[in-house]
């Protein structure tokens, strides 16, 4: 299938402010791009891209005083297949894990394993090991937290999400990642595009999404604690230990979000970009919608 992805995001800074953005498609999906992927800045600012320690593409700018608008609009090819199902995938003993995977067993800023370790072993210590144990963790996180944009808070840890029982997709992912790590299953946090493709269209504005991956049988598998069920059309942007590593923006100074629109739609094969409404016009049409609170760093 062919998927249109893009965004129109505006920040306001009252002083020149260094900023980082993780808004590019992950290098593992770049070969699927059907049109160029570019981030356009208004006003024009100097930018450069580097690859971070987790293999993500990071864009750096010095945002000027006033508004800085970022837009991107591109087509990407996707298999149209659901997330892979591998019920026989087994856990790997810690002593046999690759060195570069071990970091995804450790506590991190939002994944406070020390606070949830005893709970995890009491809940899942007797669960079948491997895929079935991860499924049990996903089901628990899905039932434990109630979703709502009004519940967004970018300082909430996994243990706080567990206690408060409310959150957004990042909170579902953080809780599931943390419980997996408590059970010695490497887990990493993912962010990207996930449109209402193959499922009923939601009644809330489109946003970026968070899910997670676990390391079983020598490779990474995708799971989604918010939706619980396999989905199609995931376009990963970044992977890391938790939302700190893959924040869509990190500002080294005051930067207020004043505009936020995300587009993720399946497009018929015979439709090209020139016949679609611009990302700017979509943003203008949704200007009266309340702003969400996308994940930011710092």
C-alpha positions as a Markdown table, in Angstrom:
| # | Residue | x | y | z |
|---|---|---|---|---|
| 1 | Unk | 0.0 | 0.0 | 0.0 |
| 2 | Unk | 0.9 | 3.6 | -0.4 |
| 3 | Unk | 0.8 | 5.9 | 2.6 |
| 4 | Unk | 0.9 | 9.7 | 2.8 |
| 5 | Unk | 2.7 | 11.0 | 5.9 |
| 6 | Unk | 3.5 | 14.5 | 7.0 |
| 7 | Unk | 3.2 | 17.2 | 9.6 |
| 8 | Unk | 2.8 | 21.0 | 10.1 |
| 9 | Unk | 4.3 | 22.0 | 13.5 |
| 10 | Unk | 4.9 | 25.5 | 14.8 |
| 11 | Unk | 6.9 | 26.6 | 17.8 |
| 12 | Unk | 7.3 | 30.1 | 19.3 |
| 13 | Unk | 10.6 | 31.2 | 21.0 |
| 14 | Unk | 11.2 | 34.5 | 22.7 |
| 15 | Unk | 14.9 | 34.1 | 22.5 |
| 16 | Unk | 17.1 | 32.2 | 19.9 |
| 17 | Unk | 16.8 | 28.6 | 21.0 |
| 18 | Unk | 18.8 | 25.5 | 20.0 |
| 19 | Unk | 16.4 | 22.7 | 19.1 |
| 20 | Unk | 16.6 | 19.0 | 18.1 |
| 21 | Unk | 13.9 | 17.2 | 16.1 |
| 22 | Unk | 13.4 | 13.4 | 15.5 |
| 23 | Unk | 10.9 | 13.8 | 12.7 |
| 24 | Unk | 12.5 | 11.9 | 9.9 |
| 25 | Unk | 11.6 | 8.4 | 8.9 |
| 26 | Unk | 14.0 | 5.9 | 10.4 |
| 27 | Unk | 16.9 | 4.8 | 8.1 |
| 28 | Unk | 15.5 | 1.3 | 8.0 |
| 29 | Unk | 12.4 | 2.6 | 6.1 |
| 30 | Unk | 14.2 | 5.1 | 3.8 |
| 31 | Unk | 14.3 | 2.6 | 0.9 |
| 32 | Unk | 10.5 | 2.6 | 1.0 |
| 33 | Unk | 10.1 | 6.3 | 0.3 |
| 34 | Unk | 8.3 | 7.1 | -2.9 |
| 35 | Unk | 8.8 | 10.8 | -2.8 |
| 36 | Unk | 11.7 | 12.8 | -1.2 |
| 37 | Unk | 11.4 | 13.4 | 2.6 |
| 38 | Unk | 12.3 | 16.9 | 3.5 |
| 39 | Unk | 11.7 | 19.1 | 6.5 |
| 40 | Unk | 11.0 | 22.7 | 5.4 |
| 41 | Unk | 11.5 | 25.5 | 7.9 |
| 42 | Unk | 9.6 | 28.9 | 7.8 |
| 43 | Unk | 11.4 | 31.2 | 8.2 |
| 44 | Unk | 14.4 | 29.5 | 6.6 |
| 45 | Unk | 17.0 | 28.5 | 9.1 |
| 46 | Unk | 20.3 | 26.6 | 8.8 |
| 47 | Unk | 19.8 | 22.9 | 9.7 |
| 48 | Unk | 21.9 | 19.8 | 9.7 |
| 49 | Unk | 21.2 | 16.1 | 10.3 |
| 50 | Unk | 23.2 | 13.6 | 12.3 |
| 51 | Unk | 22.7 | 10.0 | 13.3 |
| 52 | Unk | 22.4 | 9.4 | 17.0 |
| 53 | Unk | 23.7 | 6.5 | 19.1 |
| 54 | Unk | 20.5 | 4.5 | 18.4 |
| 55 | Unk | 20.6 | 5.0 | 14.7 |
| 56 | Unk | 18.0 | 7.7 | 14.4 |
| 57 | Unk | 18.1 | 10.7 | 12.1 |
| 58 | Unk | 18.2 | 13.9 | 14.2 |
| 59 | Unk | 17.8 | 17.5 | 12.8 |
| 60 | Unk | 19.5 | 20.4 | 14.6 |
| 61 | Unk | 18.6 | 24.1 | 14.3 |
| 62 | Unk | 18.9 | 27.3 | 16.1 |
| 63 | Unk | 15.3 | 28.6 | 16.2 |
| 64 | Unk | 15.0 | 32.3 | 15.9 |
| 65 | Unk | 12.9 | 34.7 | 17.9 |
| 66 | Unk | 9.2 | 34.3 | 17.0 |
| 67 | Unk | 7.5 | 31.5 | 15.2 |
| 68 | Unk | 9.3 | 28.6 | 13.5 |
| 69 | Unk | 7.2 | 26.4 | 11.3 |
| 70 | Unk | 8.2 | 22.9 | 10.3 |
| 71 | Unk | 6.5 | 21.0 | 7.5 |
| 72 | Unk | 7.0 | 17.7 | 5.7 |
| 73 | Unk | 4.9 | 15.8 | 3.2 |
| 74 | Unk | 5.8 | 12.6 | 1.5 |
| 75 | Unk | 4.6 | 9.2 | 0.2 |
| 76 | Unk | 6.0 | 5.9 | 1.4 |
| 77 | Unk | 5.4 | 2.3 | 0.4 |
| 78 | Unk | 4.3 | -0.2 | 3.0 |
| 79 | Unk | 3.7 | -4.0 | 2.8 |
| 80 | Unk | 0.2 | -3.7 | 4.1 |
| 81 | Unk | 0.9 | -6.6 | 6.4 |
| 82 | Unk | 0.0 | -6.7 | 10.1 |
| 83 | Unk | 2.6 | -6.7 | 12.8 |
| 84 | Unk | 4.4 | -10.1 | 12.7 |
| 85 | Unk | 2.9 | -12.8 | 15.0 |
| 86 | Unk | 5.5 | -15.3 | 16.3 |
| 87 | Unk | 3.9 | -17.3 | 19.2 |
| 88 | Unk | 6.8 | -19.7 | 19.4 |
| 89 | Unk | 9.5 | -17.0 | 19.8 |
| 90 | Unk | 11.5 | -17.7 | 22.9 |
| 91 | Unk | 13.3 | -15.6 | 25.5 |
| 92 | Unk | 17.1 | -15.5 | 25.5 |
| 93 | Unk | 18.9 | -15.9 | 28.8 |
| 94 | Unk | 20.6 | -12.6 | 29.8 |
| 95 | Unk | 24.1 | -14.1 | 29.7 |
| 96 | Unk | 23.5 | -15.0 | 26.0 |
| 97 | Unk | 22.2 | -11.6 | 24.9 |
| 98 | Unk | 24.2 | -9.5 | 22.4 |
| 99 | Unk | 26.2 | -6.7 | 24.1 |
| 100 | Unk | 24.3 | -4.0 | 22.3 |
| 101 | Unk | 20.9 | -5.3 | 23.5 |
| 102 | Unk | 21.8 | -5.3 | 27.2 |
| 103 | Unk | 21.1 | -1.5 | 27.5 |
| 104 | Unk | 17.4 | -2.3 | 26.8 |
| 105 | Unk | 17.2 | -4.3 | 30.1 |
| 106 | Unk | 18.3 | -1.3 | 32.2 |
| 107 | Unk | 16.3 | 1.3 | 33.9 |
| 108 | Unk | 15.9 | 4.7 | 32.1 |
| 109 | Unk | 14.4 | 8.0 | 32.8 |
| 110 | Unk | 10.7 | 6.9 | 32.3 |
| 111 | Unk | 11.2 | 3.2 | 32.7 |
| 112 | Unk | 11.8 | 2.9 | 36.4 |
| 113 | Unk | 12.3 | -0.8 | 36.7 |
| 114 | Unk | 13.2 | -0.7 | 40.4 |
| 115 | Unk | 9.8 | 0.6 | 41.3 |
| 116 | Unk | 7.9 | -2.2 | 39.4 |
| 117 | Unk | 10.2 | -5.2 | 39.7 |
| 118 | Unk | 8.4 | -6.9 | 42.6 |
| 119 | Unk | 5.0 | -6.2 | 40.9 |
| 120 | Unk | 6.2 | -7.7 | 37.6 |
| 121 | Unk | 7.5 | -10.9 | 39.1 |
| 122 | Unk | 4.3 | -11.3 | 41.1 |
| 123 | Unk | 2.1 | -10.9 | 38.0 |
| 124 | Unk | 4.2 | -12.6 | 35.3 |
| 125 | Unk | 6.6 | -14.9 | 37.2 |
| 126 | Unk | 4.5 | -17.9 | 36.4 |
| 127 | Unk | 3.5 | -16.9 | 32.9 |
| 128 | Unk | 4.8 | -19.0 | 30.0 |
| 129 | Unk | 8.1 | -17.6 | 28.9 |
| 130 | Unk | 8.6 | -15.8 | 25.6 |
| 131 | Unk | 5.9 | -14.5 | 23.4 |
| 132 | Unk | 3.1 | -15.5 | 25.7 |
| 133 | Unk | 4.7 | -13.6 | 28.6 |
| 134 | Unk | 5.0 | -10.4 | 26.5 |
| 135 | Unk | 1.3 | -10.8 | 25.4 |
| 136 | Unk | 0.3 | -11.0 | 29.1 |
| 137 | Unk | 2.3 | -7.8 | 29.8 |
| 138 | Unk | 0.6 | -6.1 | 26.8 |
| 139 | Unk | -2.8 | -7.1 | 28.0 |
| 140 | Unk | -2.1 | -5.9 | 31.5 |
| 141 | Unk | -0.8 | -2.5 | 30.4 |
| 142 | Unk | -3.7 | -2.1 | 28.0 |
| 143 | Unk | -6.3 | -2.8 | 30.8 |
| 144 | Unk | -4.4 | -0.8 | 33.5 |
| 145 | Unk | -4.3 | 2.5 | 31.7 |
| 146 | Unk | -7.2 | 4.6 | 30.4 |
| 147 | Unk | -6.4 | 6.6 | 27.3 |
| 148 | Unk | -7.1 | 10.3 | 26.9 |
| 149 | Unk | -5.2 | 13.3 | 25.5 |
| 150 | Unk | -6.3 | 15.2 | 28.5 |
| 151 | Unk | -4.2 | 12.9 | 30.6 |
| 152 | Unk | -0.9 | 13.7 | 28.8 |
| 153 | Unk | 2.0 | 14.7 | 31.0 |
| 154 | Unk | 5.5 | 14.5 | 29.7 |
| 155 | Unk | 7.1 | 13.9 | 33.1 |
| 156 | Unk | 5.1 | 10.7 | 33.9 |
| 157 | Unk | 7.2 | 7.6 | 34.6 |
| 158 | Unk | 6.0 | 4.0 | 34.1 |
| 159 | Unk | 5.4 | 3.5 | 37.8 |
| 160 | Unk | 3.4 | 6.8 | 38.0 |
| 161 | Unk | 1.3 | 5.7 | 35.0 |
| 162 | Unk | 0.6 | 2.4 | 36.7 |
| 163 | Unk | -0.5 | 4.2 | 39.9 |
| 164 | Unk | -2.5 | 6.9 | 38.1 |
| 165 | Unk | -4.0 | 4.5 | 35.6 |
| 166 | Unk | -4.4 | 7.2 | 32.9 |
| 167 | Unk | -2.2 | 8.4 | 30.0 |
| 168 | Unk | -1.6 | 8.5 | 26.3 |
| 169 | Unk | 0.2 | 6.0 | 24.0 |
| 170 | Unk | 3.6 | 6.8 | 25.4 |
| 171 | Unk | 2.4 | 5.8 | 28.9 |
| 172 | Unk | 1.1 | 2.5 | 27.7 |
| 173 | Unk | 4.5 | 1.9 | 26.0 |
| 174 | Unk | 6.5 | 2.9 | 29.0 |
| 175 | Unk | 4.6 | 0.6 | 31.3 |
| 176 | Unk | 4.9 | -2.4 | 29.0 |
| 177 | Unk | 8.6 | -1.7 | 28.3 |
| 178 | Unk | 9.3 | -1.5 | 32.0 |
| 179 | Unk | 7.5 | -4.7 | 32.9 |
| 180 | Unk | 9.3 | -6.5 | 30.1 |
| 181 | Unk | 12.7 | -5.3 | 31.4 |
| 182 | Unk | 11.7 | -6.3 | 34.9 |
| 183 | Unk | 11.2 | -9.9 | 33.5 |
| 184 | Unk | 14.6 | -9.8 | 31.8 |
| 185 | Unk | 13.1 | -9.3 | 28.3 |
| 186 | Unk | 14.9 | -6.5 | 26.4 |
| 187 | Unk | 12.4 | -3.9 | 25.3 |
| 188 | Unk | 12.8 | -0.6 | 23.4 |
| 189 | Unk | 10.5 | 2.4 | 22.8 |
| 190 | Unk | 9.4 | 3.4 | 19.3 |
| 191 | Unk | 7.7 | 6.4 | 17.8 |
| 192 | Unk | 6.3 | 7.0 | 14.4 |
| 193 | Unk | 3.3 | 7.3 | 12.2 |
| 194 | Unk | 0.3 | 4.9 | 12.7 |
| 195 | Unk | -2.8 | 5.9 | 10.8 |
| 196 | Unk | -6.3 | 4.6 | 11.1 |
| 197 | Unk | -5.6 | 2.0 | 8.4 |
| 198 | Unk | -7.5 | -1.3 | 8.5 |
| 199 | Unk | -9.4 | -0.1 | 11.6 |
| 200 | Unk | -12.4 | 2.2 | 12.2 |
| 201 | Unk | -11.4 | 5.9 | 11.8 |
| 202 | Unk | -11.0 | 7.5 | 15.3 |
| 203 | Unk | -12.8 | 10.6 | 16.5 |
| 204 | Unk | -9.6 | 12.3 | 17.6 |
| 205 | Unk | -7.1 | 14.3 | 15.5 |
| 206 | Unk | -4.2 | 12.3 | 14.0 |
| 207 | Unk | -1.0 | 12.3 | 16.1 |
| 208 | Unk | 2.3 | 10.5 | 16.2 |
| 209 | Unk | 2.1 | 7.2 | 17.9 |
| 210 | Unk | 4.3 | 5.2 | 20.4 |
| 211 | Unk | 4.7 | 1.4 | 20.5 |
| 212 | Unk | 7.5 | -0.9 | 21.6 |
| 213 | Unk | 9.7 | -3.8 | 20.4 |
| 214 | Unk | 11.0 | -6.8 | 22.3 |
| 215 | Unk | 14.0 | -9.0 | 21.6 |
| 216 | Unk | 13.1 | -12.6 | 21.3 |
| 217 | Unk | 14.8 | -15.5 | 19.5 |
| 218 | Unk | 17.6 | -13.2 | 18.3 |
| 219 | Unk | 15.5 | -10.4 | 16.7 |
| 220 | Unk | 13.1 | -7.5 | 17.5 |
| 221 | Unk | 9.3 | -7.9 | 17.3 |
| 222 | Unk | 6.7 | -5.2 | 17.4 |
| 223 | Unk | 4.0 | -4.9 | 20.2 |
| 224 | Unk | 1.5 | -2.2 | 20.9 |
| 225 | Unk | 0.1 | -1.8 | 24.5 |
| 226 | Unk | -2.3 | 0.9 | 23.7 |
| 227 | Unk | -4.1 | -0.9 | 20.8 |
| 228 | Unk | -3.2 | -4.4 | 22.0 |
| 229 | Unk | -3.9 | -5.9 | 18.6 |
| 230 | Unk | -1.7 | -6.1 | 15.5 |
| 231 | Unk | -1.9 | -3.2 | 13.2 |
| 232 | Unk | -0.9 | -2.3 | 9.7 |
| 233 | Unk | 0.9 | 0.7 | 8.3 |
| 234 | Unk | 3.4 | 1.5 | 11.0 |
| 235 | Unk | 6.1 | 3.9 | 9.8 |
| 236 | Unk | 8.8 | 4.1 | 12.4 |
| 237 | Unk | 10.7 | 7.3 | 13.0 |
| 238 | Unk | 12.9 | 6.5 | 16.0 |
| 239 | Unk | 13.8 | 3.9 | 18.5 |
| 240 | Unk | 15.4 | 4.3 | 22.0 |
| 241 | Unk | 15.4 | 3.4 | 25.6 |
| 242 | Unk | 12.3 | 5.5 | 26.3 |
| 243 | Unk | 10.6 | 8.8 | 25.2 |
| 244 | Unk | 13.7 | 10.8 | 26.2 |
| 245 | Unk | 15.7 | 9.3 | 23.4 |
| 246 | Unk | 13.0 | 9.8 | 20.7 |
| 247 | Unk | 11.3 | 13.0 | 21.7 |
| 248 | Unk | 9.9 | 14.7 | 18.5 |
| 249 | Unk | 11.5 | 17.9 | 19.8 |
| 250 | Unk | 14.0 | 18.9 | 22.4 |
| 251 | Unk | 14.5 | 22.6 | 23.2 |
| 252 | Unk | 17.5 | 24.0 | 25.0 |
| 253 | Unk | 15.4 | 27.0 | 26.2 |
| 254 | Unk | 11.8 | 28.1 | 26.1 |
| 255 | Unk | 9.8 | 26.9 | 23.1 |
| 256 | Unk | 6.1 | 26.9 | 23.1 |
| 257 | Unk | 4.1 | 24.7 | 20.7 |
| 258 | Unk | 1.5 | 26.8 | 18.9 |
| 259 | Unk | 0.5 | 24.6 | 16.0 |
| 260 | Unk | 0.4 | 20.8 | 15.5 |
| 261 | Unk | -1.0 | 18.8 | 12.6 |
| 262 | Unk | -0.1 | 15.2 | 11.6 |
| 263 | Unk | -1.3 | 13.4 | 8.5 |
| 264 | Unk | -1.1 | 9.6 | 8.0 |
| 265 | Unk | -3.5 | 8.3 | 5.3 |
| 266 | Unk | -3.6 | 5.4 | 2.9 |
| 267 | Unk | -3.5 | 6.6 | -0.7 |
| 268 | Unk | -4.8 | 4.7 | -3.7 |
| 269 | Unk | -2.0 | 3.6 | -6.1 |
| 270 | Unk | -3.3 | 5.8 | -8.9 |
| 271 | Unk | -3.2 | 9.0 | -6.9 |
| 272 | Unk | -0.1 | 11.2 | -6.8 |
| 273 | Unk | 1.0 | 14.0 | -4.5 |
| 274 | Unk | 0.0 | 16.7 | -7.0 |
| 275 | Unk | -3.7 | 15.9 | -6.6 |
| 276 | Unk | -3.8 | 16.0 | -2.8 |
| 277 | Unk | -4.5 | 19.0 | -0.6 |
| 278 | Unk | -1.3 | 20.5 | 0.8 |
| 279 | Unk | -0.2 | 19.8 | 4.3 |
| 280 | Unk | -0.6 | 23.6 | 5.0 |
| 281 | Unk | -4.2 | 23.6 | 3.9 |
| 282 | Unk | -5.0 | 20.6 | 6.1 |
| 283 | Unk | -3.4 | 22.4 | 9.1 |
| 284 | Unk | -5.4 | 25.5 | 8.4 |
| 285 | Unk | -8.6 | 23.5 | 8.3 |
| 286 | Unk | -7.8 | 22.0 | 11.7 |
| 287 | Unk | -6.6 | 25.2 | 13.3 |
| 288 | Unk | -9.5 | 25.3 | 15.7 |
| 289 | Unk | -8.9 | 21.8 | 17.1 |
| 290 | Unk | -7.3 | 21.8 | 20.6 |
| 291 | Unk | -3.5 | 21.2 | 20.6 |
| 292 | Unk | -2.3 | 17.8 | 21.9 |
| 293 | Unk | 0.8 | 17.5 | 24.0 |
| 294 | Unk | 3.3 | 15.6 | 21.8 |
| 295 | Unk | 6.4 | 14.1 | 23.4 |
| 296 | Unk | 9.1 | 16.7 | 23.9 |
| 297 | Unk | 12.4 | 16.2 | 25.6 |
| 298 | Unk | 14.3 | 17.9 | 28.5 |
